[in-house]
């Protein structure tokens, strides 16, 4: 949590304008719920920018047809934004009505903030083993900031001037653009902040296909990062792209030790934990083949 120290100011600067950017590419499902949670905010000095298409006249709608990527969409939103603070949210996420007020309060109380991560809660539906696993892995934003120097774009808030100083997201990456951007911000000497009192709600992934698709895409983005940033990420790349060790089952003891402190893990039965293990094994395959797929694709580009 942030330590405001002597910089605390009691009043919120209501003149601060916030631009909320929502990237949507051929996937309007869930966007309506996101918009409903935004238009009732108790902080009124803001705009909503939907990059693709919107639903009401109160929403600014822009398109990015030249480059089909989520990061290109976000860059387009940044380009047309009028706010001094840019808050990103994914279509299908929702927030409480004081979300923007808390963001502005946080920035006003600590004038040094340029890059901020919010807490993300995964919302369960049926509580089956797949949904419970998705909630268990969730979005450990504080750990991402502490150990990996980045915040996922779904819960990222940035002072607009930061983009002028370090540049926009890398639109070439299918995944991991938030990771690369956060690393760039950190390497430029800026501090990354986390505020757990600012909470955003993310729907649970309900199917194995959704879950595996996410990690397949993440692995592709990781391989692209190695390709575009060999100096920064090349040391993590494997000389042998077809790594047979990646096909072996996860080490059960390491899997247990890694998860034993997690709140979800501690509450579920032994049978559910076995299910978690096999889901983790499937994800390992998805990441492996995503990496291979992008490696081979890169050879013929």
N, C-alpha and C positions, 0 to 999 in steps of 0.2 A: 504494500500500500504506500501511497505517496506520503512523504513527510514534508508538509508545507512550511514548517518553521516560522520564521518572522515574515514570510512573504504573504501570509494570509490576509485577504481583504474580505470584508463582510458582505459587500454588495456584488451582485452579478452585473457585469457590464452588458446591459441589454442591447447595446449598439452592435455587439459582435454578431455578424451574420455567419450562419453555418450552411454549407452546401452538402446535402445528402446525396451520394452517388450510388445508383443501383444498376449494375450491369445485367442486362437480360438479352439472351440470344436464343430466339426461337423456343423459349421455354417460359410462357406466361404463368404456368401453374404456381400458385403460392404468392405471386406478386400482389394480388389484391389484398391479402391479409397483411402483407408488409406495408402497403400504402395506407390501409385503414389504421394501423398502429402509428403511422407517422403524421397523418393529417390532424390527429387529436392531441399533438404535443402541447404541453403547457408553456413551452418556449416558442414564441411566434416569429422571431426574426430568422427565418430559414427558407431554403428552397429545396425542392426535390427534383433531382435530375435522373430520369430513366433513360438509359442508353439503349434504345431499340424502339419501344413503343409504350405508350401509357394508356390510362383508363379515364382520366378526368381532365378537365380544362385547367385545373390548378397545378398540374404537373408539367414541368418543362420536359419536352421530349426531343432527344437528339438521336441521330443514327451514325453508325460507323460501319460503312459497307465495304471499305477498301481492305481492312484487315480484320478477319474473323477470329478474334481472341478476346477473352475476358479482360486482359490487361489493356488491350487497345480500347475496349469500351470504357474502362476506367480513365484512361488517358484522355479520351474524348470528353468525358464528364468533367475532368479537371480543367480542360481547355476552355469550356464554356461556363464554368462556375464563377459565381460572383462573391462567394463567401470567403472570409479570411481563414476559416476552418473547414476542412474537407472531412466528412464522416462517411465511411464506406459501409454498406450493408448488402448482403445477398438477397435476391428475390426469393422469398419463402421464410425469411427470418422475421421476427417481430420484436418489438421493444415496448417498455412501459412508457406512459405519457410524459414522464419526467426525464427521459433518456437524454434529450438534447440539453435540457437545463443542467443536468449533472455534468455533461461534457463541457459546457461553457464555464460552469463553476470551477471545474478542475483546471481548465486553461487559465482562468482569471486568477486563481489562487497561487498558481505556480507559473510565473511569467517565462520560465525557461523551457517549458514544454514545447517540443516541435513534433513529437512522435509518441502516440499513446495507444496502448492496447486495452480493450475492454474484456470483461469476463463473459464467457459463452456457456449457457446452460442447454444441454440436450434434452428435448421434450419427448418422453416416452409415450407410446400409444398402447401396444398390447403387452409389453414387457416379456416378449419371447427372447430366446437366447441371442438372436442376432441383434435385436434392439438393445439388449442389455450390454452386449459387447461394444456396440457403437457408443453407448453412453460411457462405458468404462474408459475407452481410449479418448473420446471426446476431443476437446480443444484445450489442452493444458497451456494456456497462453503465457502464464507466468514462467513456466519452464522454457517455453520457446524463447522468451526474451532473455532469460538468464543464461541459457546454454547455447542457443542458436542465433541469438541477436536478430530476431524478427518477430512480427505479429502477422497472423493470417489476415488477408484483406477483408474478410467478412466482419472483422471487429476492430478495424484500424481507423484511427483518427489522426489527421496530420495537419499541421499548420501549412497553409498554402505556400508560404515563402520557402518552405523546405524543398519543394519541387524545383524552384528556381535555382537552388544551391546544389542539389545532387542529381537532378534530372527526374524523368518520369519512370514508370514501370517499363520493363523490357517486354514489348508486345510479341516478341518472337517465341517466348516460352509458353508452352501449353499448360504448364503448371510450374510452381516454384518462383513465379515472378515476385511474389510477396517476400519470399526468402532472400532472393537476390537483392531486392530493393532495401530490405531491412539491413542486410550485411553492408550495403553501400552506405547507408545512413550511419551505421555504427563506425565503419572505417573512416568516415569523414569527421568523426569526433563528436557526434551528437549522442546524447543519452536517450535510451529507450525507457519509457515509463509504462507502468501497469496500474490500473485502478479497478479493483474487484467490486467496488460499489456501483460501477456502471455495468449493468447486466443486459445481455442480449440473448434471445431465445432462438435456438436452431432446431428444426425438426429432425427427428431420428431417421436414419436410413433404414427402410423397412425390408429391403430385399438384399440377398447376397450379391446379386448382379450390381446393384448400386454401390455396395461396399467395395467389391473387387474392382469395379470400374474406376473408383476414386484412386485406388492404389496403382492400378495400371497407368493412369494418367500422371500420377505423382512420379512414378519411375521414369516415364517418358520425359517429363520436365527435368528430372535430375540428370538424365543423359544429355539433354540439350544444354543444361548449365555447364556440364563438363566441356561440351563442344565450343560454346561461345565464350566461356571464361576459364580457359585451361590453366592460367596462372593461379587463380583463386581456388578453383575446385578440382584441378587436375590431379592433385595428390590423393584424392579420394576415389579416383577412377581406377578400375581394374584393367590391367593389361589384357587379361583373358575375359572377353565380354561374355562368353558362355561359361558361367561359373557353376559347375556341377554341385559344388557345396551348397549353393542356394536351393537346391532341390531336396536337401536332407530335411527331415522334420526338425522343428525347433527343439532346443535342449529343454526338457521338461523342468529341470531344476532352475535354470536361468529364467524360464518363463514364469515359474512360481515366484521367485524372488523379485522379479521385475514388477509383478502385479499385486503382491501381498499387502502393500500399503494402500491400495486403492479402495475407496469406500464401496464401490459396486462389487468388487471382487470379494470383499469381506462379508457381504450380505447374502451371496448366492450359494446354492447347494453345490456339492461335489460334482454332480452330473452336469450342471451348467458350466462349471469350470472346465470340465472335459470338452464341452462344446466350444468354449472359448479357445481352447488349445487347437482344435481342428480348424476353426475359423482363422486363427492366426497363421496356421500352415497354408491355408488357401490364399491368404493375403500375401504370404511369402512367394508363392508361385506367381501371383498376379504382378507383383513388383519385379520379379525376375524376368518374366516375359515382356513386360512393358519396357524394361531396359534393353532387352535384346531387340525388340521391335524397333525402337528408336535408333539403336546402333546400326541396324541393317538399313533402315530408311535413310540415315545420314550418309551412308556409303554411296547411295544412288542419286543423291540430291545434286 
